[in-house]
Amino acid sequence: MLTTADVLKATGGKLLRGGKDLRFTGVEINSRTIRGGELFVAIRGERFDGHDFSGEALKKGALGRIVREGWAPEAPDPEHASLSEASLIAVPDTLRALQDLAHYHRMQFSLPLVAVTGTNGKTSTKEMIYSILRIGRKTHRSLGNLNNHIGVPLSLFGLGPETRAAVVEFGMSGSGEITRLREIARPNIVVITNVSAAHLMILKNVEEIARAKAEILDDLPEDGWAVLNRDDPRVYALAEKVRGRVITFGIHPSSDVRAAEITSGEGGAVHFRLSYQGEEVAVRLSKPGRHQVGNALAAAAASLVAGVPLPEIQQGLADCTLPGMRWESFLLPGGTEVINDAYNANPASVTAALQTVADLGGNRRNIAVLGDMLELGDFSETAHRTVGRMIAEGPIARLIAVGTQARWIADEAQRCGMDEHHVACCADAREAFDNLVKILETRDRVLIKASRGVGLEKIVEELRNTE
């Protein structure tokens, strides 16, 4: 539990009002969700300024506020003496103060703290690690998409006296971002799932992405662990720069944590044998997709170096569930299967999704509703056309392309032999939904996937409303 004195020490702020002995029950930046006893940090965003809601936070029970220097607070309210007693702390930069305070709080705990990054599989791997570590020990994890310069600090405030392990996710869109997240969280186990094309509006190529992801390895303690993908040459090459210890995962024969005998069972459930140092367990994953094997191996490797035995890893992987919009499958009344994988998309993840649809098999007609893969820069047309070729060669019977860039998918699919009458190009999710419902038949299977900015989750919402 942080005190005013802790906040002043961590941020170097100036106490304008209130005492130094106040104890805060938590830290919040949203005045709508703040609870009594918490510390409110007024962050200025692109569309809002937390200072405009500072008074509201106080009236909802905030016990203290961090504001920027020069901001003029409201006059003390004689009718609410308790409001006048709340701490008011001024700092040059409230975002930096939030980050510094989160770092201060994190350093009060000596525990395994795992940080996961990579182009694909970050959230799935994080959730698998959490599912494993939480067996027999209180484990904290970052929720939702709290993986950036604001989300990671907020996640760290969830550490408490009873916490025995933690796992967080590091996202990025440019160089230097993971460096700052690493400085804040100070992980002692770091995971790089893979590196592939994404964020190419900012970074020029995959090599630059690899360098940006590699920032997670800097300043790793000598007794820390780097968990690296042996099957990804760019990731495996990073082992040379690790100051701490390295454990690898993959299907490569020299992987420390290895998968073999990978098969897909009923409903697409993936089975494989996981081995480490002569021990072996049979693993069953609840979510379809062979690409999930890599995520499971990464989670197993991170858990092993955290001291978890293989039987607990086996159980944790079997019990793991993933957040919404990540291969979230449901049936419509007529029996149509809808796969909501609309959280995000890039070339590697779309390829994995299409391969998973192929592995599912069954007596279903496959329809793909694919939207733009954003932030690919000059590589965009090539990437979308590559997906189009896969569509033409694979198990997809109908294609609905959504967005200006997805038209390249449609064009390439037709160029490679797909019947033009089986392809539709739509401007947005609304038009795509209208086209989809016109062609839906009983026991179709519909894959919905795009970058989050395309908003294809709206199609899923409309389909659910038809149930």
SULDA-V600238 format. One record per residue. N is the residue number from 1. RES is the residue in one small letter. PSI is psi in whole degrees, -180 to 180 (none if undefined). OMEGA is omega in degrees with one decimal (none if undefined). BURIAL is + if it has 9 or more other ideal C-beta (glycine too) atoms within 8 Angstrom, else -. Layout:
n: (N/N)
res: (RES/RES)
psi: (PSI/PSI)
omega: (OMEGA/OMEGA)
burial: (BURIAL/BURIAL)
This chain:
n: (1/2/3/4/5/6/7/8/9/10/11/12/13/14/15/16/17/18/19/20/21/22/23/24/25/26/27/28/29/30/31/32/33/34/35/36/37/38/39/40/41/42/43/44/45/46/47/48/49/50/51/52/53/54/55/56/57/58/59/60/61/62/63/64/65/66/67/68/69/70/71/72/73/74/75/76/77/78/79/80/81/82/83/84/85/86/87/88/89/90/91/92/93/94/95/96/97/98/99/100/101/102/103/104/105/106/107/108/109/110/111/112/113/114/115/116/117/118/119/120/121/122/123/124/125/126/127/128/129/130/131/132/133/134/135/136/137/138/139/140/141/142/143/144/145/146/147/148/149/150/151/152/153/154/155/156/157/158/159/160/161/162/163/164/165/166/167/168/169/170/171/172/173/174/175/176/177/178/179/180/181/182/183/184/185/186/187/188/189/190/191/192/193/194/195/196/197/198/199/200/201/202/203/204/205/206/207/208/209/210/211/212/213/214/215/216/217/218/219/220/221/222/223/224/225/226/227/228/229/230/231/232/233/234/235/236/237/238/239/240/241/242/243/244/245/246/247/248/249/250/251/252/253/254/255/256/257/258/259/260/261/262/263/264/265/266/267/268/269/270/271/272/273/274/275/276/277/278/279/280/281/282/283/284/285/286/287/288/289/290/291/292/293/294/295/296/297/298/299/300/301/302/303/304/305/306/307/308/309/310/311/312/313/314/315/316/317/318/319/320/321/322/323/324/325/326/327/328/329/330/331/332/333/334/335/336/337/338/339/340/341/342/343/344/345/346/347/348/349/350/351/352/353/354/355/356/357/358/359/360/361/362/363/364/365/366/367/368/369/370/371/372/373/374/375/376/377/378/379/380/381/382/383/384/385/386/387/388/389/390/391/392/393/394/395/396/397/398/399/400/401/402/403/404/405/406/407/408/409/410/411/412/413/414/415/416/417/418/419/420/421/422/423/424/425/426/427/428/429/430/431/432/433/434/435/436/437/438/439/440/441/442/443/444/445/446/447/448/449/450/451/452/453/454/455/456/457/458/459/460/461/462/463/464/465/466/467)
res: (m/l/t/t/a/d/v/l/k/a/t/g/g/k/l/l/r/g/g/k/d/l/r/f/t/g/v/e/i/n/s/r/t/i/r/g/g/e/l/f/v/a/i/r/g/e/r/f/d/g/h/d/f/s/g/e/a/l/k/k/g/a/l/g/r/i/v/r/e/g/w/a/p/e/a/p/d/p/e/h/a/s/l/s/e/a/s/l/i/a/v/p/d/t/l/r/a/l/q/d/l/a/h/y/h/r/m/q/f/s/l/p/l/v/a/v/t/g/t/n/g/k/t/s/t/k/e/m/i/y/s/i/l/r/i/g/r/k/t/h/r/s/l/g/n/l/n/n/h/i/g/v/p/l/s/l/f/g/l/g/p/e/t/r/a/a/v/v/e/f/g/m/s/g/s/g/e/i/t/r/l/r/e/i/a/r/p/n/i/v/v/i/t/n/v/s/a/a/h/l/m/i/l/k/n/v/e/e/i/a/r/a/k/a/e/i/l/d/d/l/p/e/d/g/w/a/v/l/n/r/d/d/p/r/v/y/a/l/a/e/k/v/r/g/r/v/i/t/f/g/i/h/p/s/s/d/v/r/a/a/e/i/t/s/g/e/g/g/a/v/h/f/r/l/s/y/q/g/e/e/v/a/v/r/l/s/k/p/g/r/h/q/v/g/n/a/l/a/a/a/a/a/s/l/v/a/g/v/p/l/p/e/i/q/q/g/l/a/d/c/t/l/p/g/m/r/w/e/s/f/l/l/p/g/g/t/e/v/i/n/d/a/y/n/a/n/p/a/s/v/t/a/a/l/q/t/v/a/d/l/g/g/n/r/r/n/i/a/v/l/g/d/m/l/e/l/g/d/f/s/e/t/a/h/r/t/v/g/r/m/i/a/e/g/p/i/a/r/l/i/a/v/g/t/q/a/r/w/i/a/d/e/a/q/r/c/g/m/d/e/h/h/v/a/c/c/a/d/a/r/e/a/f/d/n/l/v/k/i/l/e/t/r/d/r/v/l/i/k/a/s/r/g/v/g/l/e/k/i/v/e/e/l/r/n/t/e)
psi: (123/144/169/-40/-40/-43/-44/-42/-42/-36/-17/21/171/128/114/-25/149/173/166/-8/8/143/128/141/-10/-180/136/149/-4/114/-20/-27/2/146/160/135/-6/164/127/127/119/101/136/119/-173/-33/1/165/116/-23/-29/-19/11/-43/-39/-42/-40/-43/-23/1/6/134/-9/163/142/124/166/151/138/-12/132/110/160/155/147/139/111/-22/-13/78/-33/-30/-36/-22/-15/146/141/116/129/136/159/-35/112/-32/-45/-38/-42/-45/-44/-37/-39/-42/-45/-46/-44/-39/-4/-6/129/103/163/120/113/132/132/130/175/164/-45/154/5/-53/-43/-45/-43/-45/-36/-43/-45/-44/-32/-52/-30/-10/107/2/142/120/138/144/155/140/154/-134/35/73/16/-163/-16/-44/-41/-48/-45/-37/-40/-26/-9/-8/137/176/-29/-4/131/-12/159/153/131/164/135/115/168/157/-8/171/151/-19/-42/-32/-47/-42/-39/-40/-36/-49/-26/62/151/-5/122/141/131/112/-46/171/126/-175/124/160/30/3/-23/-51/145/-34/178/-31/-39/-35/-44/-42/-39/-42/-34/-14/-23/-20/-19/141/22/132/152/-27/9/176/137/125/111/146/110/-24/-9/107/-37/-38/-45/-34/-21/-12/-29/-25/5/126/-31/-151/156/136/134/159/154/-172/-7/139/-28/6/141/-45/117/148/142/164/52/125/160/127/-156/133/10/1/136/134/144/168/128/128/148/121/47/-12/154/141/154/130/138/125/140/-26/140/164/117/-24/-21/-17/-44/-42/-41/-40/-41/-44/-41/-44/-45/-38/-37/-46/-15/-1/14/132/158/-40/-37/-36/-44/-46/-45/-39/-39/-33/-9/136/151/155/168/158/17/91/52/109/138/162/138/163/-35/-3/-3/132/128/128/108/100/38/10/-41/171/141/173/-44/-41/-34/-41/-45/-40/-44/-38/-37/-41/-42/-41/-29/-36/-142/169/65/149/126/128/130/123/103/130/-179/141/108/168/38/-2/-136/-15/-4/-51/-45/-44/-45/-38/-33/-42/-39/-40/-40/-40/-46/-32/-14/-157/14/122/-30/140/130/113/132/119/168/-39/-32/-17/-28/-34/-49/-45/-44/-37/-43/-39/-31/10/-2/137/127/-25/-10/9/135/140/130/150/-34/-179/-37/-48/-38/-41/-45/-40/-39/-48/-23/-27/-7/136/162/134/23/161/126/118/128/117/139/170/151/-32/-17/-27/36/-10/-20/-34/-42/-43/-43/-40/-40/-35/-16/-6/none)
omega: (-176.6/174.8/175.5/179.2/177.1/-178.5/179.3/-180.0/-175.8/-172.0/-173.9/-177.6/179.9/-179.6/-179.7/-175.6/176.5/-177.9/-177.7/-173.9/177.8/179.7/-177.2/-179.9/-179.8/-179.7/-176.0/176.1/-176.7/-178.1/-179.0/-175.7/-177.8/-180.0/-178.1/177.8/-177.2/176.3/179.8/176.9/-176.2/-178.9/174.8/178.6/-179.6/-174.8/-178.2/174.3/-177.5/178.7/179.4/-177.5/-177.8/179.5/178.4/178.5/-179.7/-179.1/177.8/174.3/177.0/-178.1/179.0/179.7/170.3/-177.4/179.8/177.8/178.9/177.5/-176.6/179.2/176.1/178.4/176.5/-178.7/-177.5/180.0/178.7/-175.5/-177.8/178.5/-179.4/-178.6/-179.6/-179.6/173.0/-173.5/-179.7/179.2/178.0/-174.3/-175.2/177.2/177.3/178.5/177.6/-178.9/-180.0/178.7/177.4/177.1/178.8/-179.3/-179.0/-175.1/175.1/-173.6/175.0/-175.4/172.8/176.0/-176.5/174.0/-175.9/172.0/-177.4/179.5/-179.2/173.0/-177.5/-175.5/178.6/179.2/178.0/-178.9/176.8/177.7/178.8/-179.0/178.3/-173.6/-176.0/176.2/176.3/178.3/178.4/-174.3/177.3/176.1/173.1/-177.5/174.4/-178.7/178.9/-174.2/-177.5/-173.1/173.6/-175.6/-179.7/175.7/179.7/178.5/-176.0/178.0/176.7/175.9/-179.6/-176.6/-177.5/-178.5/-179.6/177.9/-179.7/176.2/179.9/-178.2/176.9/172.0/178.4/171.0/180.0/-178.6/179.0/-176.1/179.3/175.7/-179.1/178.8/178.5/178.4/-178.9/-170.4/-178.3/178.3/174.4/169.9/-177.8/-175.8/169.6/-174.6/-176.9/176.5/175.9/-172.2/174.1/176.5/-175.9/169.1/-177.9/177.8/-169.4/-174.2/-176.7/178.5/177.1/175.7/179.7/179.1/179.3/177.5/-177.2/177.1/180.0/-177.7/-176.6/177.0/173.5/-179.8/-179.7/176.8/177.9/-177.2/169.0/-179.5/-169.5/-178.4/-179.5/-177.3/180.0/-175.0/-179.3/179.3/-177.8/179.5/-178.9/-179.5/-177.5/-176.1/-177.0/176.9/-180.0/-178.4/-176.4/169.3/-176.3/177.9/177.8/173.9/176.9/-176.9/-178.1/178.2/176.3/176.4/-166.0/174.1/176.2/178.3/-178.4/178.8/175.3/-178.7/-178.3/179.9/179.0/179.9/-174.8/177.0/173.2/176.3/-178.0/-178.4/178.0/176.5/175.4/176.4/-176.5/174.4/174.7/-175.8/172.6/177.9/-176.9/-179.3/176.8/173.2/178.5/177.4/178.0/177.7/178.1/177.8/179.6/178.3/177.3/179.1/179.1/-179.3/178.8/-179.2/178.6/-179.0/173.4/175.2/-177.5/178.5/-176.6/179.2/176.9/176.7/177.2/-179.3/-177.9/178.6/179.7/-175.5/-171.3/171.2/-176.9/178.8/-178.7/178.3/173.2/-175.9/178.6/-172.6/174.4/-177.8/170.9/-177.2/-178.8/179.5/177.5/177.6/177.7/178.1/-179.6/177.8/-168.2/-177.0/179.0/-179.4/168.2/-173.7/-177.5/-177.5/176.1/176.5/179.6/-179.7/179.7/177.5/179.0/175.7/178.9/-179.0/-178.4/178.8/178.7/-177.2/-180.0/171.5/-176.2/176.0/177.4/172.1/-173.0/178.0/-179.6/165.9/-170.8/174.5/178.1/174.7/-178.1/-178.7/-170.0/-176.9/179.1/-177.9/-178.8/179.0/175.7/176.3/178.5/177.9/177.5/179.4/-177.3/-175.3/-172.0/-171.1/-176.9/-178.6/179.8/179.6/170.4/-178.7/-173.2/178.0/-175.9/-178.7/179.1/175.8/176.3/175.9/-178.4/-178.0/-178.1/178.3/178.7/179.4/-179.1/170.7/179.4/-178.6/-178.3/178.9/179.3/-177.4/175.8/175.1/-175.8/-178.1/-174.0/-176.3/-179.2/179.5/179.3/178.0/-179.5/177.9/-177.5/-175.6/178.8/-174.8/-176.5/174.7/178.7/176.9/166.7/170.5/-175.7/173.6/-180.0/-175.4/177.8/169.3/-172.8/-178.0/179.8/175.0/-178.9/174.5/176.7/176.7/179.6/179.3/179.2/179.1/177.9/-179.8/178.6/-177.7/none)
burial: (-/+/+/+/-/+/+/+/-/+/+/-/+/-/+/-/+/+/-/-/-/+/+/+/+/+/+/+/+/-/+/-/-/+/+/-/+/+/+/+/+/+/+/+/-/-/-/-/-/+/+/-/+/+/-/-/+/+/-/+/+/+/+/+/+/+/+/+/-/-/+/-/+/-/-/-/-/-/-/-/-/-/+/+/-/+/+/+/+/+/+/-/-/+/+/+/+/+/+/+/+/+/+/+/+/+/-/-/+/-/+/+/+/+/+/+/+/+/+/+/+/+/+/+/+/+/+/+/+/+/+/+/+/+/+/-/-/-/+/+/+/+/-/-/-/+/+/+/+/+/+/+/+/+/+/+/+/-/+/-/-/-/+/-/+/+/+/+/+/+/+/+/-/+/-/-/+/+/+/+/+/+/-/+/+/+/+/+/+/+/+/+/+/+/+/+/+/+/+/+/-/-/+/-/-/+/-/+/+/+/+/+/+/+/+/+/+/-/-/+/-/-/-/+/+/+/+/+/+/+/+/+/-/+/+/+/-/+/+/-/-/+/-/+/+/+/+/+/+/+/+/+/-/-/+/+/+/+/+/-/-/+/-/+/+/-/-/+/+/+/+/+/+/+/+/+/-/-/-/+/+/+/+/+/+/-/+/+/+/+/+/+/+/+/+/+/+/+/+/+/+/+/+/+/+/+/-/+/-/+/-/+/+/+/+/+/+/+/-/+/-/+/-/-/+/+/+/+/-/-/-/+/-/-/-/+/+/+/+/+/+/+/+/-/+/+/+/+/+/+/+/+/+/+/+/+/+/+/+/+/-/-/-/+/+/+/+/+/+/+/+/+/+/+/+/+/-/-/+/+/-/-/+/+/+/+/+/+/+/+/+/+/-/+/-/+/-/+/+/+/+/+/+/-/+/+/+/+/+/+/+/+/+/+/-/+/-/+/-/-/-/-/+/+/-/+/-/+/+/-/+/+/+/-/+/+/-/-/-/+/-/-/+/+/+/+/+/+/+/+/+/-/-/+/+/+/+/+/+/+/-/+/+/-/-/-/-)
